[in-house]
């Protein structure tokens, strides 16, 4: 995409940052066997970027850096070994991680929602290790991801009382408490977003209703909201080829492989996830470009700017209450 199309449509300082944004560092961790590799492949949109494990032996035995390039942005995903894997190497894993990835834009900490109990001892120990190594700053960039949510029955069921509708709120309430007990500052612990994640099954749906209508969109927007501004700009630029207006996403889009699945765009989402309202201008331009090239981009910028103006107004009115 020719980003110069946005010149004169958004503030010069934002355009400058957009043009210069060229790198993202994502740190992903969790106890062994929680589906981190599947999550990486879906979020980054690269087929088999991270290797999937098919057995009891963790596929990630050392700190591994995965790398992908799109739209001039290089994304690095630092995947830790599965902690609490029975090798008693956790301290070495964390030291290696800190040596290799001292600066990051986003942290994804993963636990399986399929666990019969929460928190598991491994999670508490892992949280303490990361907090001791990186400090509380680590959790200000974190999203707590509950994986394998597809495998939990979605709604109320008399035959099976354990459903996603009943289990997710329990986890969401327990996670801040576990973080605090593991040494994370109380205010920071309570601010860490908890999101469910499934997997791309090719059956035309990413819904985890009634918890969220689209888990991949929810994860993407939540992740972007936790980044610093420069990281947010870089992530939007990196994802440009996948961004599509919500109303234009079809069931065939959702039946594609994970690396080809779109990220939905709307001004409502920008407001919901607390992103800077001017992001609607950028996202609108991207969506328009995908649909209609440079001419579509100009139209998209105009539409995005209109949504952004409305969003700005909504934020202003809300702040005045």
Secondary structure by P-SEA (a helix, b strand, c coil): cccccccccccaaaaaaaaaccbbbbbbbcccccaaaaaaaaaacccccbbbbcccccccccbbbbbbbcccbbbbbbbcccccccccaaaaaaaaaaaacccccbbbbbbbccccccccaaaaaaaaaaaaaccccccccbbbbbcccccccccccccccccccccaaaaaaaaaaaaaaacccaaaaaabbbbbbbccccccccccccccccaaaaaaaaaaaaccaaaaaaaaaaacccccccccccccccccccccbbbbbcaaaaaaaccccaaaaaaaaaaaaacccaaaaaaaaaaaaaaaaaaaaaaaaaaac
